[in-house]
Amino acid sequence: MIAVSPSNIDDYVGAVGRHPSMTLIPNGVDMSRFGIRARASGAEGAQIVQIGRYTSVKNQLSMVHAFTQVVERVPDARLLLCGVTEDPAYYAAVGDLIAKLGLSERVTLQGPRSDIAELLFSSSVFAMPSRSEGHSIAFLEALASGVPVVASTIRPFSFAENFSGVHLCDPDDTQSYADALVRALSQPRSTRPLKGLMLADTAARYLAVAREVTQGIGRAAPA
């Protein structure tokens, strides 16, 4: 049984019980998409981007509420929300809130994007106010891109709390989350230590598990 985060293991043990073979293998990020390009690219204006499915766990509604306070202090701020519409009713609620708050000219709702690296390089801040995550690849990609990050205080993000340009705070505390977004908009990009979280590291760990299983089958095979 392979989990991508400690919380996955805790959830499994709590619901099912302990498995005789439990392994933690975090997701990894493809650094070849970010390293050189990040140094050559710059953000266009004060754009905040949130990438994630339109569903309550991704918490876009709290993001929009916080953004209303951001624009009071950063007049040229823009918010881009993009992702798959998993919950149409929630997507509609996000759109209704944007209109109700008079933010239609400042907030853009989009569907899924395939140009994630380019999107991160053209943004000033990456926001991830999720209520829960496993071991988010989107979070890792944002860290790799160097963009300032404002995310929630959930366990899967805690490993990055001391990284340069990373702010973790409660998105339901609208004032604090807005303050963090404003601070992040004035910060430069950063190089973060992602040793052990690169795609090659993840592949090596899966390969080691496969070899262990193969060797175990070989030892158990009848002569």
C-alpha positions as CSV (number, residue, x, y, z in Angstrom):
1,M,0.0,0.0,0.0
2,I,1.6,3.2,-1.2
3,A,0.6,6.7,0.1
4,V,1.7,10.1,-1.2
5,S,1.4,11.8,2.2
6,P,1.4,11.0,5.9
7,S,-2.2,12.1,6.1
8,N,-3.1,9.4,3.5
9,I,-1.6,6.8,5.8
10,D,-3.4,8.1,8.8
11,D,-6.7,8.1,6.9
12,Y,-6.2,4.5,5.8
13,V,-5.3,3.3,9.2
14,G,-8.2,5.1,10.8
15,A,-10.7,3.7,8.2
16,V,-9.3,0.2,7.4
17,G,-6.5,-0.6,9.8
18,R,-2.8,-1.0,9.5
19,H,-1.5,-2.7,6.3
20,P,1.4,-5.1,6.6
21,S,3.3,-3.3,3.9
22,M,2.8,0.5,4.0
23,T,5.1,2.8,2.0
24,L,5.2,6.6,1.8
25,I,6.3,7.9,-1.7
26,P,5.6,11.7,-2.1
27,N,4.7,13.0,-5.6
28,G,7.6,14.6,-7.5
29,V,7.9,17.6,-9.7
30,D,9.5,17.7,-13.2
31,M,12.2,20.3,-12.6
32,S,13.1,20.4,-16.3
33,R,9.9,22.5,-16.8
34,F,10.9,25.2,-14.4
35,G,14.6,25.8,-13.6
36,I,16.0,27.7,-16.6
37,R,12.7,29.1,-17.7
38,A,12.0,30.6,-14.3
39,R,15.1,32.7,-14.4
40,A,14.2,34.1,-17.8
41,S,10.5,34.8,-17.2
42,G,8.8,37.5,-15.3
43,A,5.3,38.1,-14.0
44,E,2.9,40.3,-15.9
45,G,1.3,42.8,-13.5
46,A,-0.1,41.9,-10.1
47,Q,-1.8,38.6,-11.1
48,I,-2.8,36.0,-8.5
49,V,-3.6,32.6,-9.8
50,Q,-5.4,29.6,-8.2
51,I,-5.3,26.3,-10.0
52,G,-7.6,23.6,-8.9
53,R,-10.9,21.8,-9.5
54,Y,-14.1,23.9,-8.9
55,T,-15.3,22.1,-5.7
56,S,-15.7,23.2,-2.1
57,V,-12.5,21.5,-0.9
58,K,-10.5,23.9,-3.1
59,N,-12.1,26.8,-1.4
60,Q,-12.4,29.3,-4.2
61,L,-15.2,31.1,-2.4
62,S,-12.9,32.1,0.5
63,M,-10.3,33.1,-2.1
64,V,-12.7,35.6,-3.7
65,H,-13.7,37.0,-0.4
66,A,-10.0,37.6,0.5
67,F,-9.4,39.2,-2.9
68,T,-12.0,41.9,-2.3
69,Q,-9.7,43.2,0.4
70,V,-6.6,42.8,-1.8
71,V,-7.9,45.1,-4.5
72,E,-8.6,47.8,-1.9
73,R,-4.8,48.0,-1.3
74,V,-3.5,46.8,-4.7
75,P,-5.7,48.6,-7.3
76,D,-4.1,46.7,-10.3
77,A,-4.5,43.3,-8.8
78,R,-6.1,40.6,-10.8
79,L,-7.3,37.1,-9.9
80,L,-7.3,34.1,-12.3
81,L,-9.2,31.0,-11.3
82,C,-8.8,27.9,-13.5
83,G,-9.5,24.2,-13.3
84,V,-12.0,21.4,-14.1
85,T,-15.6,22.0,-13.1
86,E,-16.2,19.1,-10.8
87,D,-19.2,20.6,-9.1
88,P,-21.3,22.8,-11.4
89,A,-23.3,24.2,-8.6
90,Y,-20.2,25.3,-6.8
91,Y,-18.7,26.8,-10.0
92,A,-21.9,28.8,-10.4
93,A,-21.7,30.0,-6.8
94,V,-18.2,31.3,-7.4
95,G,-19.4,33.2,-10.4
96,D,-22.4,34.6,-8.6
97,L,-20.1,35.8,-5.7
98,I,-17.7,37.5,-8.1
99,A,-20.7,39.4,-9.7
100,K,-22.2,40.2,-6.4
101,L,-19.0,41.7,-5.1
102,G,-18.5,43.8,-8.3
103,L,-15.3,41.9,-9.2
104,S,-16.2,40.8,-12.7
105,E,-13.6,43.0,-14.4
106,R,-10.9,41.8,-12.0
107,V,-11.5,38.1,-11.6
108,T,-11.4,35.6,-14.5
109,L,-13.0,32.2,-14.4
110,Q,-11.4,29.7,-16.8
111,G,-11.5,25.9,-17.4
112,P,-8.5,23.6,-17.1
113,R,-5.1,24.7,-18.5
114,S,-2.3,22.6,-19.9
115,D,0.3,25.4,-19.9
116,I,0.8,25.3,-16.1
117,A,4.5,26.3,-16.2
118,E,3.8,29.3,-18.4
119,L,0.9,30.3,-16.2
120,L,3.0,30.2,-13.0
121,F,5.8,32.2,-14.7
122,S,3.3,34.9,-15.8
123,S,1.7,35.3,-12.3
124,S,2.9,37.2,-9.3
125,V,1.4,34.9,-6.6
126,F,0.1,31.4,-6.5
127,A,-2.8,30.9,-4.1
128,M,-3.9,27.5,-2.7
129,P,-6.6,27.9,0.0
130,S,-7.5,24.2,0.0
131,R,-9.4,22.7,2.9
132,S,-7.6,19.4,2.3
133,E,-5.0,17.9,-0.1
134,G,-3.0,14.7,-0.5
135,H,0.5,15.7,-1.7
136,S,-0.4,18.3,-4.3
137,I,1.6,18.3,-7.5
138,A,0.2,21.8,-8.2
139,F,1.7,23.0,-4.9
140,L,5.1,21.4,-5.8
141,E,5.0,23.0,-9.2
142,A,4.4,26.4,-7.7
143,L,7.3,25.9,-5.3
144,A,9.5,24.9,-8.2
145,S,8.6,27.9,-10.3
146,G,9.8,30.2,-7.5
147,V,6.5,32.2,-7.4
148,P,5.4,33.5,-4.0
149,V,2.9,31.1,-2.5
150,V,-0.1,31.8,-0.2
151,A,-1.6,28.5,1.0
152,S,-3.7,27.1,3.8
153,T,-2.4,25.7,7.1
154,I,-3.1,22.1,6.3
155,R,-0.7,19.3,7.1
156,P,0.4,18.4,3.5
157,F,1.7,22.0,3.1
158,S,3.6,22.2,6.4
159,F,6.9,20.9,5.0
160,A,7.2,24.2,3.1
161,E,6.3,26.6,5.9
162,N,9.9,27.9,6.3
163,F,10.6,28.2,2.6
164,S,11.3,31.6,1.2
165,G,8.2,33.4,-0.2
166,V,5.8,30.8,1.3
167,H,2.9,32.0,3.5
168,L,0.6,29.5,5.2
169,C,-2.5,30.9,6.9
170,D,-6.1,30.1,7.5
171,P,-8.2,31.1,4.4
172,D,-11.3,31.4,6.5
173,D,-9.6,34.3,8.3
174,T,-10.3,36.6,5.4
175,Q,-8.2,39.5,6.8
176,S,-5.1,37.4,7.5
177,Y,-5.3,35.7,4.1
178,A,-5.7,39.0,2.3
179,D,-2.8,40.4,4.2
180,A,-0.6,37.4,3.1
181,L,-1.7,37.9,-0.5
182,V,-0.7,41.6,-0.4
183,R,2.7,40.8,1.2
184,A,3.3,38.1,-1.4
185,L,2.5,40.5,-4.3
186,S,5.5,42.6,-3.3
187,Q,8.0,39.7,-2.9
188,P,10.4,38.4,-5.5
189,R,10.7,34.8,-6.8
190,S,12.7,32.4,-4.7
191,T,14.8,29.2,-5.2
192,R,13.5,26.5,-2.9
193,P,15.1,23.3,-1.6
194,L,13.1,20.5,-3.2
195,K,15.6,17.6,-2.8
196,G,13.7,14.4,-2.5
197,L,10.6,15.9,-4.1
198,M,11.7,15.8,-7.8
199,L,10.2,13.4,-10.4
200,A,13.4,11.4,-10.5
201,D,13.2,10.8,-6.7
202,T,9.6,9.6,-7.0
203,A,10.5,7.3,-9.9
204,A,13.4,5.8,-8.0
205,R,11.3,5.0,-5.0
206,Y,8.6,3.3,-7.1
207,L,11.3,1.3,-8.9
208,A,12.8,0.2,-5.6
209,V,9.3,-1.1,-4.5
210,A,8.9,-2.9,-7.8
211,R,12.3,-4.6,-7.4
212,E,11.5,-5.6,-3.9
213,V,8.2,-7.1,-5.0
214,T,9.8,-8.9,-7.9
215,Q,12.6,-10.3,-5.6
216,G,9.9,-11.4,-3.1
217,I,8.0,-13.3,-5.8
218,G,11.2,-14.9,-7.0
219,R,12.0,-16.2,-3.5
220,A,8.5,-17.5,-3.0
221,A,8.4,-19.3,-6.4
222,P,8.6,-23.1,-6.1
223,A,11.8,-24.7,-7.3
